[in-house]
Amino acid sequence: MDVGYGRNHKGRIMAKEKRYYWLKFKRDFFDDLRIRKLQSIAGGDTYVLAYIKILTYSIPTSGIIIYQGIFETIEEEISLEIREDPKTIRFVLEYAANHGMLEGMEQGKFYLPYAAQNIGSEGASAKRMRKLRSQKDAAKQLPSSQCDATVTDSDKKVTTEKENKRKEKEKEPLSIVSLQNFDEFVSHIRAKYINKLVIESRDKHTGTPISISVTSSGRLYNLRTGEDFPGSRAKELWSSLFDLYKEGKLQIINHQKGENR
């Protein structure tokens, strides 16, 4: 949770809004066979704790671990950040990579699917509004006087306008999301559009229709055939999707669910 500084549209320096982050843990997290296997190894509790610390370490970068090259190895860098032994970190990273819990992206970057899919955040203003709504909901449960129960036409109009604005905002395209670079874009798609239709297009090599979606492990696949796009083709598609996003042309045209993958 950081407070930085930026400039408004008039060029004046102003403090950026505080932002709060969290990592959601599913109820069956510890029932996952991969976690149970890791825990069953000698020293397993330490390894599981280290894995959870690594997940939380990746929160600010949307589930991506970035090796900065300051130490000789990535495990030494992570060890300093989460205060665990480098040997423990090395074992957990190797185990995670061998069991689909960690994926290499490019040199010095690694992707944690579970973290990317379960990270949440909100600004300080949103937190205040949520607290205010909670207080209002609680007040509705209390007996009200005749005066309290009276709602003017003006109040109704304001409420209706806010609701309409909220609905319009939900319909806006992906291009309004402020993603600063390619890695953030990929993490956003992998986290938010699992088994959902990202875009329909035609394969430029064969001309056949394709429906691009993303699996729970972050791979691009064709909803029409259920087949993953091969490595080189997937990289090409990721690049094309990012170009469309930058041009403001990428829109999620529906939320049709495919087979869970």
MODELLER restraints for C-alpha pairs under 7 A, 6 or more apart:
rsr = mdl.restraints
at = mdl.atoms
rsr.add(forms.Gaussian(group=physical.xy_distance, feature=features.Distance(at['CA:1:A'], at['CA:18:A']), mean=6.56, stdev=0.5))
rsr.add(forms.Gaussian(group=physical.xy_distance, feature=features.Distance(at['CA:1:A'], at['CA:19:A']), mean=5.69, stdev=0.5))
rsr.add(forms.Gaussian(group=physical.xy_distance, feature=features.Distance(at['CA:1:A'], at['CA:20:A']), mean=5.65, stdev=0.5))
rsr.add(forms.Gaussian(group=physical.xy_distance, feature=features.Distance(at['CA:2:A'], at['CA:18:A']), mean=6.15, stdev=0.5))
rsr.add(forms.Gaussian(group=physical.xy_distance, feature=features.Distance(at['CA:2:A'], at['CA:19:A']), mean=6.89, stdev=0.5))
rsr.add(forms.Gaussian(group=physical.xy_distance, feature=features.Distance(at['CA:3:A'], at['CA:15:A']), mean=6.82, stdev=0.5))
rsr.add(forms.Gaussian(group=physical.xy_distance, feature=features.Distance(at['CA:3:A'], at['CA:16:A']), mean=5.83, stdev=0.5))
rsr.add(forms.Gaussian(group=physical.xy_distance, feature=features.Distance(at['CA:3:A'], at['CA:17:A']), mean=6.53, stdev=0.5))
rsr.add(forms.Gaussian(group=physical.xy_distance, feature=features.Distance(at['CA:3:A'], at['CA:18:A']), mean=5.40, stdev=0.5))
rsr.add(forms.Gaussian(group=physical.xy_distance, feature=features.Distance(at['CA:4:A'], at['CA:15:A']), mean=5.98, stdev=0.5))
rsr.add(forms.Gaussian(group=physical.xy_distance, feature=features.Distance(at['CA:4:A'], at['CA:16:A']), mean=5.27, stdev=0.5))
rsr.add(forms.Gaussian(group=physical.xy_distance, feature=features.Distance(at['CA:5:A'], at['CA:13:A']), mean=6.77, stdev=0.5))
rsr.add(forms.Gaussian(group=physical.xy_distance, feature=features.Distance(at['CA:5:A'], at['CA:14:A']), mean=5.76, stdev=0.5))
rsr.add(forms.Gaussian(group=physical.xy_distance, feature=features.Distance(at['CA:5:A'], at['CA:15:A']), mean=4.51, stdev=0.5))
rsr.add(forms.Gaussian(group=physical.xy_distance, feature=features.Distance(at['CA:5:A'], at['CA:16:A']), mean=5.20, stdev=0.5))
rsr.add(forms.Gaussian(group=physical.xy_distance, feature=features.Distance(at['CA:6:A'], at['CA:13:A']), mean=5.66, stdev=0.5))
rsr.add(forms.Gaussian(group=physical.xy_distance, feature=features.Distance(at['CA:6:A'], at['CA:14:A']), mean=5.58, stdev=0.5))
rsr.add(forms.Gaussian(group=physical.xy_distance, feature=features.Distance(at['CA:6:A'], at['CA:15:A']), mean=6.32, stdev=0.5))
rsr.add(forms.Gaussian(group=physical.xy_distance, feature=features.Distance(at['CA:6:A'], at['CA:16:A']), mean=6.21, stdev=0.5))
rsr.add(forms.Gaussian(group=physical.xy_distance, feature=features.Distance(at['CA:7:A'], at['CA:13:A']), mean=4.49, stdev=0.5))
rsr.add(forms.Gaussian(group=physical.xy_distance, feature=features.Distance(at['CA:7:A'], at['CA:14:A']), mean=5.71, stdev=0.5))
rsr.add(forms.Gaussian(group=physical.xy_distance, feature=features.Distance(at['CA:8:A'], at['CA:14:A']), mean=6.84, stdev=0.5))
rsr.add(forms.Gaussian(group=physical.xy_distance, feature=features.Distance(at['CA:17:A'], at['CA:123:A']), mean=6.51, stdev=0.5))
rsr.add(forms.Gaussian(group=physical.xy_distance, feature=features.Distance(at['CA:17:A'], at['CA:124:A']), mean=6.51, stdev=0.5))
rsr.add(forms.Gaussian(group=physical.xy_distance, feature=features.Distance(at['CA:18:A'], at['CA:123:A']), mean=5.87, stdev=0.5))
rsr.add(forms.Gaussian(group=physical.xy_distance, feature=features.Distance(at['CA:18:A'], at['CA:124:A']), mean=5.42, stdev=0.5))
rsr.add(forms.Gaussian(group=physical.xy_distance, feature=features.Distance(at['CA:19:A'], at['CA:121:A']), mean=6.86, stdev=0.5))
rsr.add(forms.Gaussian(group=physical.xy_distance, feature=features.Distance(at['CA:19:A'], at['CA:122:A']), mean=5.74, stdev=0.5))
rsr.add(forms.Gaussian(group=physical.xy_distance, feature=features.Distance(at['CA:19:A'], at['CA:123:A']), mean=4.34, stdev=0.5))
rsr.add(forms.Gaussian(group=physical.xy_distance, feature=features.Distance(at['CA:19:A'], at['CA:124:A']), mean=5.87, stdev=0.5))
rsr.add(forms.Gaussian(group=physical.xy_distance, feature=features.Distance(at['CA:20:A'], at['CA:121:A']), mean=5.39, stdev=0.5))
rsr.add(forms.Gaussian(group=physical.xy_distance, feature=features.Distance(at['CA:20:A'], at['CA:122:A']), mean=5.46, stdev=0.5))
rsr.add(forms.Gaussian(group=physical.xy_distance, feature=features.Distance(at['CA:20:A'], at['CA:123:A']), mean=6.15, stdev=0.5))
rsr.add(forms.Gaussian(group=physical.xy_distance, feature=features.Distance(at['CA:21:A'], at['CA:120:A']), mean=5.70, stdev=0.5))
rsr.add(forms.Gaussian(group=physical.xy_distance, feature=features.Distance(at['CA:21:A'], at['CA:121:A']), mean=4.26, stdev=0.5))
rsr.add(forms.Gaussian(group=physical.xy_distance, feature=features.Distance(at['CA:21:A'], at['CA:122:A']), mean=6.78, stdev=0.5))
rsr.add(forms.Gaussian(group=physical.xy_distance, feature=features.Distance(at['CA:22:A'], at['CA:119:A']), mean=5.84, stdev=0.5))
rsr.add(forms.Gaussian(group=physical.xy_distance, feature=features.Distance(at['CA:22:A'], at['CA:120:A']), mean=5.29, stdev=0.5))
rsr.add(forms.Gaussian(group=physical.xy_distance, feature=features.Distance(at['CA:22:A'], at['CA:121:A']), mean=6.23, stdev=0.5))
rsr.add(forms.Gaussian(group=physical.xy_distance, feature=features.Distance(at['CA:23:A'], at['CA:56:A']), mean=6.89, stdev=0.5))
rsr.add(forms.Gaussian(group=physical.xy_distance, feature=features.Distance(at['CA:23:A'], at['CA:115:A']), mean=6.99, stdev=0.5))
rsr.add(forms.Gaussian(group=physical.xy_distance, feature=features.Distance(at['CA:23:A'], at['CA:118:A']), mean=5.68, stdev=0.5))
rsr.add(forms.Gaussian(group=physical.xy_distance, feature=features.Distance(at['CA:23:A'], at['CA:119:A']), mean=4.64, stdev=0.5))
rsr.add(forms.Gaussian(group=physical.xy_distance, feature=features.Distance(at['CA:23:A'], at['CA:120:A']), mean=6.28, stdev=0.5))
rsr.add(forms.Gaussian(group=physical.xy_distance, feature=features.Distance(at['CA:24:A'], at['CA:118:A']), mean=5.20, stdev=0.5))
rsr.add(forms.Gaussian(group=physical.xy_distance, feature=features.Distance(at['CA:24:A'], at['CA:119:A']), mean=6.39, stdev=0.5))
rsr.add(forms.Gaussian(group=physical.xy_distance, feature=features.Distance(at['CA:30:A'], at['CA:36:A']), mean=6.51, stdev=0.5))
rsr.add(forms.Gaussian(group=physical.xy_distance, feature=features.Distance(at['CA:38:A'], at['CA:44:A']), mean=5.57, stdev=0.5))
rsr.add(forms.Gaussian(group=physical.xy_distance, feature=features.Distance(at['CA:38:A'], at['CA:47:A']), mean=6.98, stdev=0.5))
rsr.add(forms.Gaussian(group=physical.xy_distance, feature=features.Distance(at['CA:38:A'], at['CA:48:A']), mean=6.73, stdev=0.5))
rsr.add(forms.Gaussian(group=physical.xy_distance, feature=features.Distance(at['CA:39:A'], at['CA:45:A']), mean=5.40, stdev=0.5))
rsr.add(forms.Gaussian(group=physical.xy_distance, feature=features.Distance(at['CA:39:A'], at['CA:48:A']), mean=6.21, stdev=0.5))
rsr.add(forms.Gaussian(group=physical.xy_distance, feature=features.Distance(at['CA:47:A'], at['CA:88:A']), mean=6.62, stdev=0.5))
rsr.add(forms.Gaussian(group=physical.xy_distance, feature=features.Distance(at['CA:47:A'], at['CA:92:A']), mean=6.17, stdev=0.5))
rsr.add(forms.Gaussian(group=physical.xy_distance, feature=features.Distance(at['CA:50:A'], at['CA:84:A']), mean=6.95, stdev=0.5))
rsr.add(forms.Gaussian(group=physical.xy_distance, feature=features.Distance(at['CA:50:A'], at['CA:89:A']), mean=6.86, stdev=0.5))
rsr.add(forms.Gaussian(group=physical.xy_distance, feature=features.Distance(at['CA:51:A'], at['CA:92:A']), mean=6.43, stdev=0.5))
rsr.add(forms.Gaussian(group=physical.xy_distance, feature=features.Distance(at['CA:53:A'], at['CA:82:A']), mean=6.43, stdev=0.5))
rsr.add(forms.Gaussian(group=physical.xy_distance, feature=features.Distance(at['CA:55:A'], at['CA:115:A']), mean=5.60, stdev=0.5))
rsr.add(forms.Gaussian(group=physical.xy_distance, feature=features.Distance(at['CA:58:A'], at['CA:64:A']), mean=5.58, stdev=0.5))
rsr.add(forms.Gaussian(group=physical.xy_distance, feature=features.Distance(at['CA:58:A'], at['CA:65:A']), mean=5.70, stdev=0.5))
rsr.add(forms.Gaussian(group=physical.xy_distance, feature=features.Distance(at['CA:59:A'], at['CA:119:A']), mean=6.60, stdev=0.5))
rsr.add(forms.Gaussian(group=physical.xy_distance, feature=features.Distance(at['CA:62:A'], at['CA:116:A']), mean=5.43, stdev=0.5))
rsr.add(forms.Gaussian(group=physical.xy_distance, feature=features.Distance(at['CA:62:A'], at['CA:184:A']), mean=6.96, stdev=0.5))
rsr.add(forms.Gaussian(group=physical.xy_distance, feature=features.Distance(at['CA:62:A'], at['CA:187:A']), mean=6.30, stdev=0.5))
rsr.add(forms.Gaussian(group=physical.xy_distance, feature=features.Distance(at['CA:63:A'], at['CA:111:A']), mean=5.98, stdev=0.5))
rsr.add(forms.Gaussian(group=physical.xy_distance, feature=features.Distance(at['CA:63:A'], at['CA:112:A']), mean=5.18, stdev=0.5))
rsr.add(forms.Gaussian(group=physical.xy_distance, feature=features.Distance(at['CA:63:A'], at['CA:113:A']), mean=6.86, stdev=0.5))
rsr.add(forms.Gaussian(group=physical.xy_distance, feature=features.Distance(at['CA:63:A'], at['CA:115:A']), mean=4.90, stdev=0.5))
rsr.add(forms.Gaussian(group=physical.xy_distance, feature=features.Distance(at['CA:63:A'], at['CA:116:A']), mean=4.33, stdev=0.5))
rsr.add(forms.Gaussian(group=physical.xy_distance, feature=features.Distance(at['CA:64:A'], at['CA:109:A']), mean=6.68, stdev=0.5))
rsr.add(forms.Gaussian(group=physical.xy_distance, feature=features.Distance(at['CA:64:A'], at['CA:110:A']), mean=5.55, stdev=0.5))
rsr.add(forms.Gaussian(group=physical.xy_distance, feature=features.Distance(at['CA:64:A'], at['CA:111:A']), mean=4.62, stdev=0.5))
rsr.add(forms.Gaussian(group=physical.xy_distance, feature=features.Distance(at['CA:64:A'], at['CA:112:A']), mean=6.14, stdev=0.5))
rsr.add(forms.Gaussian(group=physical.xy_distance, feature=features.Distance(at['CA:65:A'], at['CA:109:A']), mean=5.66, stdev=0.5))
rsr.add(forms.Gaussian(group=physical.xy_distance, feature=features.Distance(at['CA:65:A'], at['CA:110:A']), mean=5.06, stdev=0.5))
rsr.add(forms.Gaussian(group=physical.xy_distance, feature=features.Distance(at['CA:65:A'], at['CA:111:A']), mean=6.40, stdev=0.5))
rsr.add(forms.Gaussian(group=physical.xy_distance, feature=features.Distance(at['CA:66:A'], at['CA:108:A']), mean=5.82, stdev=0.5))
rsr.add(forms.Gaussian(group=physical.xy_distance, feature=features.Distance(at['CA:66:A'], at['CA:109:A']), mean=4.67, stdev=0.5))
rsr.add(forms.Gaussian(group=physical.xy_distance, feature=features.Distance(at['CA:66:A'], at['CA:110:A']), mean=6.61, stdev=0.5))
rsr.add(forms.Gaussian(group=physical.xy_distance, feature=features.Distance(at['CA:67:A'], at['CA:74:A']), mean=5.54, stdev=0.5))
rsr.add(forms.Gaussian(group=physical.xy_distance, feature=features.Distance(at['CA:67:A'], at['CA:108:A']), mean=4.84, stdev=0.5))
rsr.add(forms.Gaussian(group=physical.xy_distance, feature=features.Distance(at['CA:67:A'], at['CA:109:A']), mean=6.22, stdev=0.5))
rsr.add(forms.Gaussian(group=physical.xy_distance, feature=features.Distance(at['CA:71:A'], at['CA:77:A']), mean=6.02, stdev=0.5))
rsr.add(forms.Gaussian(group=physical.xy_distance, feature=features.Distance(at['CA:75:A'], at['CA:86:A']), mean=5.28, stdev=0.5))
rsr.add(forms.Gaussian(group=physical.xy_distance, feature=features.Distance(at['CA:75:A'], at['CA:89:A']), mean=5.50, stdev=0.5))
rsr.add(forms.Gaussian(group=physical.xy_distance, feature=features.Distance(at['CA:75:A'], at['CA:90:A']), mean=5.61, stdev=0.5))
rsr.add(forms.Gaussian(group=physical.xy_distance, feature=features.Distance(at['CA:76:A'], at['CA:86:A']), mean=5.39, stdev=0.5))
rsr.add(forms.Gaussian(group=physical.xy_distance, feature=features.Distance(at['CA:79:A'], at['CA:85:A']), mean=5.92, stdev=0.5))
rsr.add(forms.Gaussian(group=physical.xy_distance, feature=features.Distance(at['CA:79:A'], at['CA:86:A']), mean=5.34, stdev=0.5))
rsr.add(forms.Gaussian(group=physical.xy_distance, feature=features.Distance(at['CA:79:A'], at['CA:89:A']), mean=6.72, stdev=0.5))
rsr.add(forms.Gaussian(group=physical.xy_distance, feature=features.Distance(at['CA:96:A'], at['CA:102:A']), mean=5.16, stdev=0.5))
rsr.add(forms.Gaussian(group=physical.xy_distance, feature=features.Distance(at['CA:97:A'], at['CA:103:A']), mean=6.12, stdev=0.5))
rsr.add(forms.Gaussian(group=physical.xy_distance, feature=features.Distance(at['CA:101:A'], at['CA:112:A']), mean=6.16, stdev=0.5))
rsr.add(forms.Gaussian(group=physical.xy_distance, feature=features.Distance(at['CA:101:A'], at['CA:113:A']), mean=6.54, stdev=0.5))
rsr.add(forms.Gaussian(group=physical.xy_distance, feature=features.Distance(at['CA:102:A'], at['CA:110:A']), mean=6.67, stdev=0.5))
rsr.add(forms.Gaussian(group=physical.xy_distance, feature=features.Distance(at['CA:102:A'], at['CA:111:A']), mean=5.68, stdev=0.5))
rsr.add(forms.Gaussian(group=physical.xy_distance, feature=features.Distance(at['CA:102:A'], at['CA:112:A']), mean=4.94, stdev=0.5))
rsr.add(forms.Gaussian(group=physical.xy_distance, feature=features.Distance(at['CA:102:A'], at['CA:113:A']), mean=6.94, stdev=0.5))
rsr.add(forms.Gaussian(group=physical.xy_distance, feature=features.Distance(at['CA:103:A'], at['CA:110:A']), mean=5.56, stdev=0.5))
rsr.add(forms.Gaussian(group=physical.xy_distance, feature=features.Distance(at['CA:103:A'], at['CA:111:A']), mean=4.96, stdev=0.5))
rsr.add(forms.Gaussian(group=physical.xy_distance, feature=features.Distance(at['CA:103:A'], at['CA:112:A']), mean=6.57, stdev=0.5))
rsr.add(forms.Gaussian(group=physical.xy_distance, feature=features.Distance(at['CA:104:A'], at['CA:110:A']), mean=4.53, stdev=0.5))
rsr.add(forms.Gaussian(group=physical.xy_distance, feature=features.Distance(at['CA:104:A'], at['CA:111:A']), mean=6.16, stdev=0.5))
rsr.add(forms.Gaussian(group=physical.xy_distance, feature=features.Distance(at['CA:105:A'], at['CA:111:A']), mean=6.48, stdev=0.5))
rsr.add(forms.Gaussian(group=physical.xy_distance, feature=features.Distance(at['CA:113:A'], at['CA:217:A']), mean=5.92, stdev=0.5))
rsr.add(forms.Gaussian(group=physical.xy_distance, feature=features.Distance(at['CA:113:A'], at['CA:218:A']), mean=6.71, stdev=0.5))
rsr.add(forms.Gaussian(group=physical.xy_distance, feature=features.Distance(at['CA:116:A'], at['CA:187:A']), mean=6.34, stdev=0.5))
rsr.add(forms.Gaussian(group=physical.xy_distance, feature=features.Distance(at['CA:116:A'], at['CA:191:A']), mean=5.33, stdev=0.5))
rsr.add(forms.Gaussian(group=physical.xy_distance, feature=features.Distance(at['CA:117:A'], at['CA:191:A']), mean=4.13, stdev=0.5))
rsr.add(forms.Gaussian(group=physical.xy_distance, feature=features.Distance(at['CA:117:A'], at['CA:192:A']), mean=6.99, stdev=0.5))
rsr.add(forms.Gaussian(group=physical.xy_distance, feature=features.Distance(at['CA:173:A'], at['CA:251:A']), mean=4.79, stdev=0.5))
rsr.add(forms.Gaussian(group=physical.xy_distance, feature=features.Distance(at['CA:173:A'], at['CA:252:A']), mean=6.58, stdev=0.5))
rsr.add(forms.Gaussian(group=physical.xy_distance, feature=features.Distance(at['CA:174:A'], at['CA:250:A']), mean=6.36, stdev=0.5))
rsr.add(forms.Gaussian(group=physical.xy_distance, feature=features.Distance(at['CA:174:A'], at['CA:251:A']), mean=5.45, stdev=0.5))
rsr.add(forms.Gaussian(group=physical.xy_distance, feature=features.Distance(at['CA:174:A'], at['CA:252:A']), mean=6.68, stdev=0.5))
rsr.add(forms.Gaussian(group=physical.xy_distance, feature=features.Distance(at['CA:175:A'], at['CA:245:A']), mean=5.59, stdev=0.5))
rsr.add(forms.Gaussian(group=physical.xy_distance, feature=features.Distance(at['CA:175:A'], at['CA:248:A']), mean=4.89, stdev=0.5))
rsr.add(forms.Gaussian(group=physical.xy_distance, feature=features.Distance(at['CA:175:A'], at['CA:250:A']), mean=6.36, stdev=0.5))
rsr.add(forms.Gaussian(group=physical.xy_distance, feature=features.Distance(at['CA:179:A'], at['CA:185:A']), mean=5.85, stdev=0.5))
rsr.add(forms.Gaussian(group=physical.xy_distance, feature=features.Distance(at['CA:182:A'], at['CA:242:A']), mean=6.68, stdev=0.5))
rsr.add(forms.Gaussian(group=physical.xy_distance, feature=features.Distance(at['CA:185:A'], at['CA:242:A']), mean=6.99, stdev=0.5))
rsr.add(forms.Gaussian(group=physical.xy_distance, feature=features.Distance(at['CA:190:A'], at['CA:214:A']), mean=6.37, stdev=0.5))
rsr.add(forms.Gaussian(group=physical.xy_distance, feature=features.Distance(at['CA:190:A'], at['CA:218:A']), mean=5.15, stdev=0.5))
rsr.add(forms.Gaussian(group=physical.xy_distance, feature=features.Distance(at['CA:193:A'], at['CA:214:A']), mean=6.57, stdev=0.5))
rsr.add(forms.Gaussian(group=physical.xy_distance, feature=features.Distance(at['CA:194:A'], at['CA:213:A']), mean=6.93, stdev=0.5))
rsr.add(forms.Gaussian(group=physical.xy_distance, feature=features.Distance(at['CA:194:A'], at['CA:214:A']), mean=5.13, stdev=0.5))
rsr.add(forms.Gaussian(group=physical.xy_distance, feature=features.Distance(at['CA:194:A'], at['CA:215:A']), mean=5.47, stdev=0.5))
rsr.add(forms.Gaussian(group=physical.xy_distance, feature=features.Distance(at['CA:194:A'], at['CA:216:A']), mean=5.61, stdev=0.5))
rsr.add(forms.Gaussian(group=physical.xy_distance, feature=features.Distance(at['CA:195:A'], at['CA:213:A']), mean=5.69, stdev=0.5))
rsr.add(forms.Gaussian(group=physical.xy_distance, feature=features.Distance(at['CA:195:A'], at['CA:214:A']), mean=5.62, stdev=0.5))
rsr.add(forms.Gaussian(group=physical.xy_distance, feature=features.Distance(at['CA:195:A'], at['CA:215:A']), mean=5.84, stdev=0.5))
rsr.add(forms.Gaussian(group=physical.xy_distance, feature=features.Distance(at['CA:195:A'], at['CA:257:A']), mean=5.54, stdev=0.5))
rsr.add(forms.Gaussian(group=physical.xy_distance, feature=features.Distance(at['CA:195:A'], at['CA:258:A']), mean=5.03, stdev=0.5))
rsr.add(forms.Gaussian(group=physical.xy_distance, feature=features.Distance(at['CA:195:A'], at['CA:259:A']), mean=6.71, stdev=0.5))
rsr.add(forms.Gaussian(group=physical.xy_distance, feature=features.Distance(at['CA:195:A'], at['CA:260:A']), mean=6.31, stdev=0.5))
rsr.add(forms.Gaussian(group=physical.xy_distance, feature=features.Distance(at['CA:196:A'], at['CA:213:A']), mean=5.71, stdev=0.5))
rsr.add(forms.Gaussian(group=physical.xy_distance, feature=features.Distance(at['CA:196:A'], at['CA:255:A']), mean=5.44, stdev=0.5))
rsr.add(forms.Gaussian(group=physical.xy_distance, feature=features.Distance(at['CA:196:A'], at['CA:256:A']), mean=5.61, stdev=0.5))
rsr.add(forms.Gaussian(group=physical.xy_distance, feature=features.Distance(at['CA:196:A'], at['CA:257:A']), mean=5.00, stdev=0.5))
rsr.add(forms.Gaussian(group=physical.xy_distance, feature=features.Distance(at['CA:196:A'], at['CA:258:A']), mean=6.37, stdev=0.5))
rsr.add(forms.Gaussian(group=physical.xy_distance, feature=features.Distance(at['CA:197:A'], at['CA:211:A']), mean=6.58, stdev=0.5))
rsr.add(forms.Gaussian(group=physical.xy_distance, feature=features.Distance(at['CA:197:A'], at['CA:212:A']), mean=6.10, stdev=0.5))
rsr.add(forms.Gaussian(group=physical.xy_distance, feature=features.Distance(at['CA:197:A'], at['CA:213:A']), mean=5.13, stdev=0.5))
rsr.add(forms.Gaussian(group=physical.xy_distance, feature=features.Distance(at['CA:197:A'], at['CA:252:A']), mean=6.95, stdev=0.5))
rsr.add(forms.Gaussian(group=physical.xy_distance, feature=features.Distance(at['CA:197:A'], at['CA:254:A']), mean=6.46, stdev=0.5))
rsr.add(forms.Gaussian(group=physical.xy_distance, feature=features.Distance(at['CA:197:A'], at['CA:255:A']), mean=6.02, stdev=0.5))
rsr.add(forms.Gaussian(group=physical.xy_distance, feature=features.Distance(at['CA:197:A'], at['CA:256:A']), mean=5.95, stdev=0.5))
rsr.add(forms.Gaussian(group=physical.xy_distance, feature=features.Distance(at['CA:198:A'], at['CA:212:A']), mean=5.62, stdev=0.5))
rsr.add(forms.Gaussian(group=physical.xy_distance, feature=features.Distance(at['CA:198:A'], at['CA:213:A']), mean=5.40, stdev=0.5))
rsr.add(forms.Gaussian(group=physical.xy_distance, feature=features.Distance(at['CA:198:A'], at['CA:252:A']), mean=5.34, stdev=0.5))
rsr.add(forms.Gaussian(group=physical.xy_distance, feature=features.Distance(at['CA:199:A'], at['CA:211:A']), mean=6.05, stdev=0.5))
rsr.add(forms.Gaussian(group=physical.xy_distance, feature=features.Distance(at['CA:199:A'], at['CA:212:A']), mean=5.54, stdev=0.5))
rsr.add(forms.Gaussian(group=physical.xy_distance, feature=features.Distance(at['CA:199:A'], at['CA:252:A']), mean=6.35, stdev=0.5))
rsr.add(forms.Gaussian(group=physical.xy_distance, feature=features.Distance(at['CA:199:A'], at['CA:253:A']), mean=6.78, stdev=0.5))
rsr.add(forms.Gaussian(group=physical.xy_distance, feature=features.Distance(at['CA:200:A'], at['CA:210:A']), mean=5.85, stdev=0.5))
rsr.add(forms.Gaussian(group=physical.xy_distance, feature=features.Distance(at['CA:200:A'], at['CA:211:A']), mean=4.49, stdev=0.5))
rsr.add(forms.Gaussian(group=physical.xy_distance, feature=features.Distance(at['CA:200:A'], at['CA:212:A']), mean=6.25, stdev=0.5))
rsr.add(forms.Gaussian(group=physical.xy_distance, feature=features.Distance(at['CA:201:A'], at['CA:209:A']), mean=5.82, stdev=0.5))
rsr.add(forms.Gaussian(group=physical.xy_distance, feature=features.Distance(at['CA:201:A'], at['CA:210:A']), mean=5.41, stdev=0.5))
rsr.add(forms.Gaussian(group=physical.xy_distance, feature=features.Distance(at['CA:201:A'], at['CA:211:A']), mean=6.46, stdev=0.5))
rsr.add(forms.Gaussian(group=physical.xy_distance, feature=features.Distance(at['CA:202:A'], at['CA:208:A']), mean=5.34, stdev=0.5))
rsr.add(forms.Gaussian(group=physical.xy_distance, feature=features.Distance(at['CA:202:A'], at['CA:209:A']), mean=4.28, stdev=0.5))
rsr.add(forms.Gaussian(group=physical.xy_distance, feature=features.Distance(at['CA:202:A'], at['CA:210:A']), mean=5.42, stdev=0.5))
rsr.add(forms.Gaussian(group=physical.xy_distance, feature=features.Distance(at['CA:203:A'], at['CA:209:A']), mean=6.26, stdev=0.5))
rsr.add(forms.Gaussian(group=physical.xy_distance, feature=features.Distance(at['CA:203:A'], at['CA:210:A']), mean=6.33, stdev=0.5))
rsr.add(forms.Gaussian(group=physical.xy_distance, feature=features.Distance(at['CA:210:A'], at['CA:222:A']), mean=6.02, stdev=0.5))
rsr.add(forms.Gaussian(group=physical.xy_distance, feature=features.Distance(at['CA:210:A'], at['CA:224:A']), mean=6.54, stdev=0.5))
rsr.add(forms.Gaussian(group=physical.xy_distance, feature=features.Distance(at['CA:211:A'], at['CA:222:A']), mean=5.26, stdev=0.5))
rsr.add(forms.Gaussian(group=physical.xy_distance, feature=features.Distance(at['CA:211:A'], at['CA:223:A']), mean=5.19, stdev=0.5))
rsr.add(forms.Gaussian(group=physical.xy_distance, feature=features.Distance(at['CA:211:A'], at['CA:224:A']), mean=5.99, stdev=0.5))
rsr.add(forms.Gaussian(group=physical.xy_distance, feature=features.Distance(at['CA:212:A'], at['CA:220:A']), mean=6.72, stdev=0.5))
rsr.add(forms.Gaussian(group=physical.xy_distance, feature=features.Distance(at['CA:212:A'], at['CA:221:A']), mean=5.93, stdev=0.5))
rsr.add(forms.Gaussian(group=physical.xy_distance, feature=features.Distance(at['CA:212:A'], at['CA:222:A']), mean=5.08, stdev=0.5))
rsr.add(forms.Gaussian(group=physical.xy_distance, feature=features.Distance(at['CA:212:A'], at['CA:223:A']), mean=6.19, stdev=0.5))
rsr.add(forms.Gaussian(group=physical.xy_distance, feature=features.Distance(at['CA:213:A'], at['CA:220:A']), mean=5.70, stdev=0.5))
rsr.add(forms.Gaussian(group=physical.xy_distance, feature=features.Distance(at['CA:213:A'], at['CA:221:A']), mean=5.45, stdev=0.5))
rsr.add(forms.Gaussian(group=physical.xy_distance, feature=features.Distance(at['CA:213:A'], at['CA:222:A']), mean=6.21, stdev=0.5))
rsr.add(forms.Gaussian(group=physical.xy_distance, feature=features.Distance(at['CA:213:A'], at['CA:223:A']), mean=6.17, stdev=0.5))
rsr.add(forms.Gaussian(group=physical.xy_distance, feature=features.Distance(at['CA:214:A'], at['CA:220:A']), mean=4.42, stdev=0.5))
rsr.add(forms.Gaussian(group=physical.xy_distance, feature=features.Distance(at['CA:214:A'], at['CA:221:A']), mean=5.80, stdev=0.5))
rsr.add(forms.Gaussian(group=physical.xy_distance, feature=features.Distance(at['CA:215:A'], at['CA:221:A']), mean=6.92, stdev=0.5))
rsr.add(forms.Gaussian(group=physical.xy_distance, feature=features.Distance(at['CA:215:A'], at['CA:261:A']), mean=5.22, stdev=0.5))
rsr.add(forms.Gaussian(group=physical.xy_distance, feature=features.Distance(at['CA:216:A'], at['CA:261:A']), mean=5.79, stdev=0.5))
rsr.add(forms.Gaussian(group=physical.xy_distance, feature=features.Distance(at['CA:219:A'], at['CA:228:A']), mean=6.95, stdev=0.5))
rsr.add(forms.Gaussian(group=physical.xy_distance, feature=features.Distance(at['CA:220:A'], at['CA:228:A']), mean=5.99, stdev=0.5))
rsr.add(forms.Gaussian(group=physical.xy_distance, feature=features.Distance(at['CA:220:A'], at['CA:229:A']), mean=5.97, stdev=0.5))
rsr.add(forms.Gaussian(group=physical.xy_distance, feature=features.Distance(at['CA:220:A'], at['CA:234:A']), mean=6.24, stdev=0.5))
rsr.add(forms.Gaussian(group=physical.xy_distance, feature=features.Distance(at['CA:221:A'], at['CA:227:A']), mean=5.54, stdev=0.5))
rsr.add(forms.Gaussian(group=physical.xy_distance, feature=features.Distance(at['CA:221:A'], at['CA:228:A']), mean=3.96, stdev=0.5))
rsr.add(forms.Gaussian(group=physical.xy_distance, feature=features.Distance(at['CA:221:A'], at['CA:229:A']), mean=5.23, stdev=0.5))
rsr.add(forms.Gaussian(group=physical.xy_distance, feature=features.Distance(at['CA:222:A'], at['CA:228:A']), mean=6.28, stdev=0.5))
rsr.add(forms.Gaussian(group=physical.xy_distance, feature=features.Distance(at['CA:222:A'], at['CA:229:A']), mean=6.99, stdev=0.5))
rsr.add(forms.Gaussian(group=physical.xy_distance, feature=features.Distance(at['CA:223:A'], at['CA:258:A']), mean=6.26, stdev=0.5))
rsr.add(forms.Gaussian(group=physical.xy_distance, feature=features.Distance(at['CA:244:A'], at['CA:250:A']), mean=5.21, stdev=0.5))
